[in-house]
Amino acid sequence: MQAVRIHRFGGPEVLKVETIEEPIPTGNEVVIRVLAASVNPADAKMREGKYPAVTDSELPYVLGRDVCGEIANIGDEVSSFLMGDEVFAFLSPENGGYEEFVVAKSSEITMKPKSLDPIDAAAVPLVGITAWQGLFDHGRLRAGQRLIIHGGAGGVGHFAIQLAKASGAWVATTVSGADKEFATSLGADQVIDYKTERFEDIVDPVDVVYDLIGGDTQDRSFQIVKSGGALISTLSEPDGDRAAKQNIRVGRYTAQPNGAQLQKIAELIDAGKIKVVVDSTFDLTQAAKAQETLKNKHVRGKIVLKVLG
Ligand SMILES: NC(=O)c1ccc[n+]([C@@H]2O[C@H](COP(=O)([O-])OP(=O)(O)OC[C@H]3O[C@@H](n4cnc5c(N)ncnc54)[C@H](OP(=O)(O)O)[C@@H]3O)[C@@H](O)[C@H]2O)c1
């Protein structure tokens, strides 16, 4: 089968399209025949050797964190899935999605939403679960609360806006000017152009800040969190001393695969409460170009690789 692997860390040139052995599942694993795999910022961080879970001892390494496909082989302890089931998954770091057949744990996979084709479905798992865990597990967001999402037009952000709205929260978001209408169409109540406006001057205090940007954006966010509120980041740990003085909860987390949460997200998609936005698609062999596009071009929603199918 074809796979896109790295043998050393570095720029896009280290991605190699290679022929390798098809994996065989054991125990509670399945093998998914991959129809589509999504591209996330984490893939480039792994490629560069800047992601803690992927070190020299993992090389050669297949990149890619989430896929949609059909079950092509089943381990002897798996009873909940059948051959040919159309599934999608956020994979554990030991398995990469930029390949034609990938191993996944049965606890990571769930049936793909019926309303989505494989390309759109592959766009969902990592960003959907990241947004779910950030808003609800770490942010403890509840109906009626006020939230701001920094980076609302990206992969995680466009999901977070819709999940938060579906949960009954009031949502502000920062995006670039060209994405203002897009963020409004996803349900955002207040949309701020991060390039021309300062959110801390125009957004009333919020219960939860969901930070997908870090740096100065995270620092300035302290000004708008209510006492008793939370500032949760996917990127860097917010200042704990400042948080204690302001009586707010802060945290930085790494999203974890979770088939049960993915199932709830699939239900929201099939109920028409969340739409998935794919910016562009590339063939598996163009994985390097896809990663460069995500890094350097303005991307709205997700980039997806077409694999088999
Ligand atoms: N910890 C975890 O488990 C985890 C999981 C998923 C993602 N992440 C991280 O979270 C971040 C977001 O992920 P993603 O997949 O959503 O990335 P993405 O698809 O690249 O989206 C990033 C978005 O942020 C916007 N942006 C850039 N600077 C901004 C600013 N100062 N204020 C507001 N928006 C700004 C970009 O818009 P423009 O193109 O217009 O600049 C883009 O729409 C990445 O750094 C990623 O590595 C972490």
The ligand as an SDF file (V2000), in Angstrom:
LIG
                    3D

 48 52  0  0  0  0  0  0  0  0999 V2000
   -3.6840   20.9830   21.8920 N   0  0  0  0  0  0  0  0  0  0  0  0
   -4.3630   20.2740   20.9870 C   0  0  0  0  0  0  0  0  0  0  0  0
   -4.7740   19.1360   21.2220 O   0  0  0  0  0  0  0  0  0  0  0  0
   -4.6550   20.9040   19.6520 C   0  0  0  0  0  0  0  0  0  0  0  0
   -5.6120   20.3100   18.8160 C   0  0  0  0  0  0  0  0  0  0  0  0
   -5.9180   20.9620   17.6080 C   0  0  0  0  0  0  0  0  0  0  0  0
   -5.2690   22.1410   17.2630 C   0  0  0  0  0  0  0  0  0  0  0  0
   -4.3360   22.6440   18.0920 N   0  0  0  0  0  0  0  0  0  0  0  0
   -3.6740   23.9130   17.7600 C   0  0  0  0  0  0  0  0  0  0  0  0
   -4.6720   24.9130   17.7760 O   0  0  0  0  0  0  0  0  0  0  0  0
   -4.4020   25.8800   16.7700 C   0  0  0  0  0  0  0  0  0  0  0  0
   -5.6300   26.0360   15.8610 C   0  0  0  0  0  0  0  0  0  0  0  0
   -5.8090   24.8340   15.1260 O   0  0  0  0  0  0  0  0  0  0  0  0
   -6.6450   24.8390   13.7750 P   0  0  0  0  0  0  0  0  0  0  0  0
   -6.6330   23.4590   13.2480 O   0  0  0  0  0  0  0  0  0  0  0  0
   -7.9520   25.5130   14.0090 O   0  0  0  0  0  0  0  0  0  0  0  0
   -5.7150   25.7980   12.8690 O   0  0  0  0  0  0  0  0  0  0  0  0
   -6.0480   26.4860   11.4650 P   0  0  0  0  0  0  0  0  0  0  0  0
   -7.0570   25.6740   10.7290 O   0  0  0  0  0  0  0  0  0  0  0  0
   -4.7370   26.7610   10.8480 O   0  0  0  0  0  0  0  0  0  0  0  0
   -6.7970   27.8480   11.8560 O   0  0  0  0  0  0  0  0  0  0  0  0
   -6.1680   28.9210   12.4800 C   0  0  0  0  0  0  0  0  0  0  0  0
   -7.0740   30.1370   12.2950 C   0  0  0  0  0  0  0  0  0  0  0  0
   -6.6320   31.1900   13.1330 O   0  0  0  0  0  0  0  0  0  0  0  0
   -6.7290   32.4100   12.4250 C   0  0  0  0  0  0  0  0  0  0  0  0
   -5.8480   33.3970   13.0560 N   0  0  0  0  0  0  0  0  0  0  0  0
   -4.5140   33.5820   12.9050 C   0  0  0  0  0  0  0  0  0  0  0  0
   -4.0930   34.5560   13.7350 N   0  0  0  0  0  0  0  0  0  0  0  0
   -5.1780   34.9820   14.4260 C   0  0  0  0  0  0  0  0  0  0  0  0
   -5.3930   35.9420   15.4550 C   0  0  0  0  0  0  0  0  0  0  0  0
   -4.3830   36.6850   15.9470 N   0  0  0  0  0  0  0  0  0  0  0  0
   -6.6350   36.0970   15.9540 N   0  0  0  0  0  0  0  0  0  0  0  0
   -7.6760   35.3540   15.4950 C   0  0  0  0  0  0  0  0  0  0  0  0
   -7.5450   34.4220   14.5170 N   0  0  0  0  0  0  0  0  0  0  0  0
   -6.3120   34.2440   13.9950 C   0  0  0  0  0  0  0  0  0  0  0  0
   -6.3760   32.0380   11.0140 C   0  0  0  0  0  0  0  0  0  0  0  0
   -6.9200   33.0090   10.1420 O   0  0  0  0  0  0  0  0  0  0  0  0
   -6.0490   33.7380    9.0170 P   0  0  0  0  0  0  0  0  0  0  0  0
   -5.6840   32.6700    8.0190 O   0  0  0  0  0  0  0  0  0  0  0  0
   -7.0040   34.7430    8.4560 O   0  0  0  0  0  0  0  0  0  0  0  0
   -4.8730   34.3470    9.7080 O   0  0  0  0  0  0  0  0  0  0  0  0
   -7.0900   30.6880   10.8790 C   0  0  0  0  0  0  0  0  0  0  0  0
   -8.4390   30.8670   10.4700 O   0  0  0  0  0  0  0  0  0  0  0  0
   -3.1540   25.3860   16.0140 C   0  0  0  0  0  0  0  0  0  0  0  0
   -2.0280   26.0710   16.4970 O   0  0  0  0  0  0  0  0  0  0  0  0
   -3.0810   23.9240   16.3700 C   0  0  0  0  0  0  0  0  0  0  0  0
   -1.7590   23.4190   16.3350 O   0  0  0  0  0  0  0  0  0  0  0  0
   -3.9970   22.0620   19.2700 C   0  0  0  0  0  0  0  0  0  0  0  0
  1  2  1  0
  2  3  2  0
  2  4  1  0
  4  5  1  0
  4 48  2  0
  5  6  2  0
  6  7  1  0
  7  8  2  0
  8  9  1  0
  8 48  1  0
  9 10  1  0
  9 46  1  0
 10 11  1  0
 11 12  1  0
 11 44  1  0
 12 13  1  0
 13 14  1  0
 14 15  2  0
 14 16  1  0
 14 17  1  0
 17 18  1  0
 18 19  2  0
 18 20  1  0
 18 21  1  0
 21 22  1  0
 22 23  1  0
 23 24  1  0
 23 42  1  0
 24 25  1  0
 25 26  1  0
 25 36  1  0
 26 27  1  0
 26 35  1  0
 27 28  2  0
 28 29  1  0
 29 30  1  0
 29 35  2  0
 30 31  1  0
 30 32  2  0
 32 33  1  0
 33 34  2  0
 34 35  1  0
 36 37  1  0
 36 42  1  0
 37 38  1  0
 38 39  2  0
 38 40  1  0
 38 41  1  0
 42 43  1  0
 44 45  1  0
 44 46  1  0
 46 47  1  0
M  CHG  2   8   1  16  -1
M  END
$$$$
